Amino acid sequence: MRSHNVTVSSLVLTTIEQVTKREGLSQKDLSSAVLELSRLFTKERSALSGSYLESPAFSAAYLNYFLPVNLSKIQVLLDEMPAQQANETFSVLDIGSGPGTGALAVLDWWHGRGSVSGLSVVAVDHSMAALHQAESLWSKYCRTADLTGTSLQTCKADVARTGWIKEVEPRAPFNLIILANCLNEIHANATDPIAMRSRLVTELLALLAPQGTIMIVEPALRETSRALHQVRDRLLQEKHCTVYSPCLHEQNCPALAKPDDWCHEERFWAPPASIQEIDGEVGFIKDALKFSYLLLRKDGKTIVDRRPDVYRVVSELRELKGEKRAWLCNETGRPEIGRQDRLVSPQNAAFDEWHRGAIVKIERIAHKEKAGKLSALGRIDQDCVVEFVQSI
């Protein structure tokens, strides 16, 4: 039931190749820069400078390796958003844009679905070098694809400072506001970073069109994911918005109940040959897109109709001795569900195809009684009907 692998378009790869400047940078040097940048992104985030794209080696590493990965994550979520007609005007605000990853993702996504006439993007970043790269990628893509009728405007601003939002207010409302891998970097040293980030998202909601979407993408790390869950809870408690996806409820995030839990996505990905080559040199395996995300809206629209028997699968399907188990999430909480191998039947066969991110419907969950108490582990019986509501 999984969808086909996500791929990077040849137009994007050609554009990156045209823009990347690798003066004197060998393949070995490029791979070394990817390895170092990965370490900074995952293990030494406090040491990561906001101006890393001004380094020729890091810039080449980001454009050739990390940009295609992050662009694909955004396009996966564009597929998940409510349908938008390709002939309609579409206005995007890309916050913490870096070299325009979000802008390029939307441009390429729309081009793959027809006309991009009427597409406009405002890219906001504190690095002028990054904004120049965004302009170069955009113009090269449009020239290669022979596109007209699109526009990219850049805005140099520090979104952690008050008053910056006046720079983009005249372009509002926006149909889509993107914060990709940047929210965790904003107000990182604040006394209450969750409150400050929530306030930023609240300000952005005021710039959102009534039927628009705020897309927040974060690394699939425990620290960054849990911080995103906390921002989510605060926004919902203050009733500033609702969650379109991935959550199937507006309750507090159950992944925060235990300090070692967090929720993230994993989607199959077919990496281009250039990334496979780097992976081979540095020892990475980039065959899946891993990230945490929120799609927020003001109109109450949700990815599926919410019901107590409809769940999001929030773990891999784990094979144990004599049974399989997975963790689910919906308005009733975050239950662990299992089905014994001896109870496989045509009614519950869909269970074997469960995967992280899928939305499923379960007719009935049984709980065994032990020592006068019901077991926390839910069971799927032989006659229980299990269905896919939506795969990924």
C-alpha positions as CSV (number, residue, x, y, z in Angstrom):
1,M,0.0,0.0,0.0
2,R,3.0,2.3,0.0
3,S,3.1,4.9,-2.8
4,H,5.9,4.9,-5.4
5,N,9.3,6.3,-4.4
6,V,9.7,10.1,-4.5
7,T,12.2,11.2,-7.0
8,V,14.0,14.5,-7.9
9,S,13.2,15.9,-11.3
10,S,15.9,16.1,-13.9
11,L,15.2,19.9,-14.2
12,V,16.1,20.4,-10.5
13,L,19.3,18.4,-10.9
14,T,20.3,20.3,-14.0
15,T,19.6,23.6,-12.3
16,I,21.7,22.7,-9.3
17,E,24.6,21.6,-11.6
18,Q,24.4,24.9,-13.4
19,V,24.4,27.0,-10.3
20,T,26.9,25.1,-8.1
21,K,30.4,26.5,-8.1
22,R,33.0,23.9,-7.4
23,E,36.1,25.8,-8.3
24,G,38.9,23.5,-7.3
25,L,36.5,21.3,-5.2
26,S,37.1,17.6,-5.9
27,Q,34.6,14.9,-5.4
28,K,36.5,13.9,-2.2
29,D,36.4,17.4,-0.9
30,L,32.6,17.7,-1.6
31,S,32.0,14.4,0.2
32,S,34.0,15.6,3.2
33,A,32.0,18.8,3.3
34,V,28.8,16.8,3.2
35,L,30.0,14.6,6.1
36,E,31.0,17.7,8.2
37,L,27.7,19.5,7.4
38,S,25.7,16.4,8.4
39,R,27.5,16.3,11.7
40,L,26.7,19.9,12.4
41,F,23.0,19.4,11.4
42,T,22.5,16.3,13.6
43,K,25.1,16.2,16.4
44,E,26.5,19.7,16.9
45,R,23.6,21.9,16.1
46,S,24.8,24.5,18.6
47,A,28.0,24.9,16.7
48,L,26.2,25.5,13.3
49,S,26.7,29.0,12.1
50,G,23.8,30.7,10.3
51,S,26.3,31.8,7.6
52,Y,27.5,28.3,6.7
53,L,26.2,28.8,3.1
54,E,28.9,31.6,2.6
55,S,31.5,28.8,2.8
56,P,32.2,27.6,-0.8
57,A,32.6,24.0,0.4
58,F,29.5,24.0,2.6
59,S,27.5,25.8,-0.1
60,A,28.4,23.1,-2.7
61,A,27.7,20.4,-0.2
62,Y,24.2,21.8,0.6
63,L,23.2,22.5,-3.0
64,N,24.4,19.1,-4.3
65,Y,23.3,16.9,-1.3
66,F,20.9,18.5,1.2
67,L,18.9,20.6,-1.1
68,P,17.5,17.7,-3.2
69,V,16.7,15.9,0.0
70,N,14.9,18.8,1.7
71,L,13.2,19.8,-1.6
72,S,11.7,16.3,-1.8
73,K,10.3,16.5,1.7
74,I,8.5,19.7,0.8
75,Q,7.1,18.1,-2.4
76,V,5.9,15.1,-0.4
77,L,3.8,17.5,1.7
78,L,2.6,19.5,-1.3
79,D,1.1,16.2,-2.5
80,E,-0.6,15.8,0.9
81,M,-2.1,19.3,1.0
82,P,-5.6,20.0,-0.2
83,A,-5.8,20.1,-4.0
84,Q,-5.1,23.4,-5.7
85,Q,-5.9,24.1,-9.3
86,A,-2.8,24.7,-11.4
87,N,-4.4,27.7,-13.2
88,E,-5.1,29.6,-10.0
89,T,-2.8,32.2,-8.6
90,F,-0.7,30.9,-5.8
91,S,1.3,33.0,-3.4
92,V,4.1,31.5,-1.2
93,L,6.1,32.9,1.7
94,D,9.3,30.9,2.3
95,I,10.6,31.7,5.8
96,G,14.3,31.0,6.6
97,S,14.6,30.1,2.9
98,G,18.3,29.5,2.7
99,P,19.1,29.1,-1.0
100,G,15.4,28.9,-1.8
101,T,14.8,25.3,-1.2
102,G,11.1,25.8,-0.6
103,A,10.7,28.2,-3.5
104,L,12.4,25.8,-5.9
105,A,10.3,22.9,-4.5
106,V,7.0,24.7,-5.2
107,L,8.2,25.9,-8.6
108,D,9.2,22.4,-9.7
109,W,6.1,20.8,-8.2
110,W,3.7,23.2,-10.0
111,H,5.6,22.9,-13.3
112,G,5.2,19.1,-13.1
113,R,1.4,19.6,-12.9
114,G,0.9,22.1,-15.7
115,S,1.0,25.9,-15.9
116,V,2.9,27.9,-13.3
117,S,1.5,31.2,-14.4
118,G,0.5,33.2,-11.4
119,L,3.0,31.6,-9.0
120,S,4.7,34.1,-6.8
121,V,7.2,33.5,-4.0
122,V,8.7,35.7,-1.3
123,A,11.9,34.2,0.2
124,V,13.0,35.6,3.5
125,D,16.5,34.9,5.0
126,H,19.1,36.8,7.0
127,S,21.9,35.8,4.6
128,M,22.2,37.8,1.5
129,A,24.5,35.1,0.0
130,A,21.7,32.5,0.4
131,L,19.2,34.8,-1.2
132,H,21.4,35.4,-4.1
133,Q,21.6,31.6,-4.5
134,A,17.8,31.4,-4.4
135,E,17.5,34.0,-7.1
136,S,20.1,32.1,-9.2
137,L,18.4,28.7,-8.8
138,W,15.0,30.2,-9.6
139,S,16.1,32.1,-12.8
140,K,18.2,29.1,-14.0
141,Y,15.2,26.7,-13.6
142,C,12.8,29.1,-15.3
143,R,15.3,29.6,-18.2
144,T,15.9,25.9,-18.6
145,A,12.2,25.1,-18.5
146,D,11.2,28.2,-20.6
147,L,8.8,29.4,-17.9
148,T,7.2,32.8,-17.8
149,G,4.6,34.3,-15.5
150,T,6.3,33.4,-12.2
151,S,8.0,35.7,-9.8
152,L,10.5,35.4,-6.9
153,Q,11.1,38.3,-4.5
154,T,13.8,38.1,-1.8
155,C,13.7,39.8,1.6
156,K,16.8,40.1,3.8
157,A,15.4,39.9,7.4
158,D,16.1,38.3,10.7
159,V,12.7,36.7,11.7
160,A,13.8,36.4,15.3
161,R,13.7,40.2,15.6
162,T,10.5,42.2,16.0
163,G,9.2,44.4,13.2
164,W,10.5,42.2,10.3
165,I,7.1,41.1,9.3
166,K,6.2,44.6,8.0
167,E,8.5,43.9,5.1
168,V,6.2,41.1,3.8
169,E,2.8,42.3,5.0
170,P,2.1,44.2,1.7
171,R,2.3,40.8,-0.2
172,A,-0.2,39.0,2.1
173,P,-2.3,37.0,2.1
174,F,-0.3,33.9,1.2
175,N,-1.7,30.6,0.1
176,L,1.3,28.7,1.6
177,I,3.8,29.7,4.2
178,I,6.8,27.4,4.5
179,L,9.2,27.0,7.5
180,A,11.6,24.2,6.4
181,N,14.3,23.2,8.9
182,C,14.5,26.6,10.4
183,L,12.0,26.9,13.3
184,N,14.3,25.0,15.6
185,E,17.1,27.5,14.8
186,I,14.9,30.5,15.7
187,H,15.1,31.8,19.3
188,A,17.3,28.9,20.1
189,N,18.9,30.9,23.0
190,A,15.7,32.4,24.3
191,T,14.5,31.7,27.9
192,D,11.3,30.2,26.5
193,P,12.0,29.3,22.9
194,I,8.7,27.4,22.6
195,A,6.7,30.5,23.5
196,M,8.7,32.7,21.1
197,R,8.4,30.2,18.2
198,S,4.7,29.9,18.8
199,R,4.4,33.7,18.7
200,L,6.2,33.7,15.4
201,V,3.8,31.1,13.9
202,T,0.8,33.1,15.3
203,E,2.1,36.2,13.5
204,L,2.5,34.2,10.3
205,L,-1.1,32.9,10.6
206,A,-2.3,36.5,10.3
207,L,-0.6,36.6,6.9
208,L,-2.2,33.3,5.7
209,A,-5.1,33.3,3.3
210,P,-8.4,31.9,4.8
211,Q,-7.9,28.6,3.1
212,G,-4.1,28.6,3.1
213,T,-1.6,26.3,4.8
214,I,1.4,26.7,7.0
215,M,3.9,24.0,6.4
216,I,6.5,23.4,9.1
217,V,9.2,20.8,8.4
218,E,11.8,19.9,11.0
219,P,14.6,17.3,11.3
220,A,13.5,13.9,12.5
221,L,15.6,14.3,15.7
222,R,14.2,13.8,19.1
223,E,15.1,17.3,20.3
224,T,13.8,19.2,17.3
225,S,10.7,17.0,16.9
226,R,9.7,17.3,20.6
227,A,10.1,21.0,20.4
228,L,7.8,21.1,17.3
229,H,5.2,19.0,19.3
230,Q,5.3,21.6,22.0
231,V,4.8,24.4,19.6
232,R,1.8,22.5,18.2
233,D,0.3,22.0,21.6
234,R,0.6,25.7,22.5
235,L,-0.9,26.9,19.2
236,L,-3.9,24.5,19.6
237,Q,-4.4,25.5,23.3
238,E,-4.6,29.1,22.2
239,K,-6.9,28.1,19.4
240,H,-4.9,30.0,16.7
241,C,-5.3,27.2,14.2
242,T,-6.1,23.5,13.6
243,V,-3.9,20.7,12.3
244,Y,-4.6,19.4,8.8
245,S,-1.9,16.7,9.1
246,P,-0.3,14.6,10.4
247,C,-2.4,14.6,13.6
248,L,-5.9,13.2,13.6
249,H,-6.9,15.2,16.8
250,E,-6.5,18.5,18.6
251,Q,-5.6,17.0,22.0
252,N,-2.1,17.4,23.5
253,C,0.5,15.4,21.7
254,P,0.7,12.0,23.4
255,A,4.3,11.6,22.3
256,L,5.3,14.2,24.9
257,A,4.0,12.0,27.7
258,K,7.3,10.1,27.9
259,P,10.6,12.0,27.6
260,D,12.1,9.5,25.1
261,D,9.2,9.5,22.7
262,W,8.8,11.6,19.6
263,C,6.9,11.4,16.3
264,H,8.4,11.6,12.8
265,E,7.8,10.5,9.3
266,E,9.7,8.2,7.0
267,R,8.9,8.1,3.2
268,F,10.6,6.0,0.6
269,W,12.9,8.0,-1.7
270,A,14.8,7.2,-4.8
271,P,18.0,9.2,-4.5
272,P,19.7,10.5,-7.7
273,A,23.0,9.0,-8.8
274,S,24.9,12.1,-7.6
275,I,23.7,11.5,-4.0
276,Q,24.2,7.8,-4.2
277,E,27.9,8.5,-5.1
278,I,28.4,10.7,-2.1
279,D,26.6,8.2,0.1
280,G,29.0,5.5,-1.1
281,E,32.0,7.6,-0.1
282,V,30.8,8.8,3.3
283,G,28.9,5.7,4.4
284,F,25.4,7.1,4.4
285,I,22.3,5.3,3.2
286,K,19.8,8.0,2.0
287,D,17.0,5.8,0.7
288,A,14.2,7.4,2.8
289,L,13.1,10.9,3.7
290,K,12.9,11.3,7.5
291,F,11.4,14.4,9.0
292,S,8.8,15.8,11.4
293,Y,6.1,18.2,10.2
294,L,2.9,20.1,10.7
295,L,0.4,21.3,8.1
296,L,-1.6,24.0,9.9
297,R,-4.8,25.7,8.7
298,K,-7.4,28.2,9.9
299,D,-10.5,26.7,8.1
300,G,-10.6,23.5,10.1
301,K,-10.0,21.3,7.1
302,T,-8.4,17.9,8.0
303,I,-6.7,15.3,5.9
304,V,-9.4,12.7,6.7
305,D,-12.7,12.8,8.6
306,R,-11.8,12.2,12.3
307,R,-13.3,9.2,14.0
308,P,-12.3,7.2,17.1
309,D,-11.8,4.1,14.9
310,V,-9.4,5.9,12.5
311,Y,-5.7,6.1,13.4
312,R,-2.4,7.3,12.1
313,V,0.4,4.6,12.3
314,V,3.3,6.3,14.1
315,S,5.9,3.5,14.1
316,E,7.2,0.9,11.8
317,L,5.4,-2.5,11.9
318,R,7.6,-4.5,14.3
319,E,7.9,-8.3,13.8
320,L,8.1,-10.1,17.1
321,K,8.0,-13.8,17.9
322,G,4.5,-15.0,16.8
323,E,3.1,-11.5,16.3
324,K,3.4,-8.1,14.8
325,R,2.9,-4.7,16.6
326,A,2.7,-1.0,15.8
327,W,2.0,2.2,17.6
328,L,-1.0,4.3,16.6
329,C,-2.3,7.8,17.4
330,N,-5.7,9.5,17.3
331,E,-8.1,11.3,19.7
332,T,-8.1,8.3,22.0
333,G,-4.3,8.4,22.6
334,R,-1.2,6.6,21.4
335,P,-2.1,2.9,21.8
336,E,0.1,-0.1,20.9
337,I,-1.7,-2.6,18.7
338,G,-0.7,-6.2,17.9
339,R,-2.0,-9.1,15.9
340,Q,-0.9,-12.7,16.5
341,D,0.3,-14.5,13.4
342,R,-2.1,-17.4,14.1
343,L,-5.0,-14.9,13.8
344,V,-4.3,-13.7,10.2
345,S,-7.4,-13.6,8.1
346,P,-8.8,-11.9,5.0
347,Q,-10.6,-9.4,7.2
348,N,-7.4,-8.2,8.9
349,A,-4.8,-8.9,6.1
350,A,-4.3,-5.1,5.6
351,F,-2.5,-5.1,8.9
352,D,0.5,-6.7,7.3
353,E,0.9,-3.6,5.0
354,W,0.9,-1.1,7.8
355,H,3.8,1.5,7.7
356,R,4.7,4.7,9.4
357,G,2.4,7.5,8.3
358,A,-0.5,5.4,7.0
359,I,-4.0,6.2,8.1
360,V,-6.0,3.1,9.0
361,K,-9.4,2.1,10.2
362,I,-9.9,-0.7,12.8
363,E,-13.4,-2.1,13.4
364,R,-12.6,-3.2,17.0
365,I,-9.6,-3.4,19.3
366,A,-9.7,-6.0,22.0
367,H,-7.9,-5.8,25.4
368,K,-7.2,-8.9,27.4
369,E,-7.9,-8.9,31.1
370,K,-5.1,-9.9,33.4
371,A,-5.1,-9.8,37.2
372,G,-8.4,-7.9,37.1
373,K,-7.0,-5.2,34.8
374,L,-7.3,-4.7,31.1
375,S,-4.0,-4.9,29.2
376,A,-2.7,-1.7,27.7
377,L,-1.8,-3.6,24.5
378,G,-4.6,-3.7,22.1
379,R,-5.3,-6.8,20.0
380,I,-6.7,-7.4,16.6
381,D,-8.9,-10.5,16.5
382,Q,-9.3,-12.9,13.6
383,D,-12.7,-11.5,12.6
384,C,-11.7,-7.8,13.1
385,V,-11.9,-5.7,9.9
386,V,-8.8,-3.6,9.2
387,E,-8.7,-1.1,6.3
388,F,-6.5,1.5,4.8
389,V,-8.1,4.9,4.8
390,Q,-5.0,6.6,3.2
391,S,-1.5,5.3,2.5
392,I,1.5,7.4,1.7
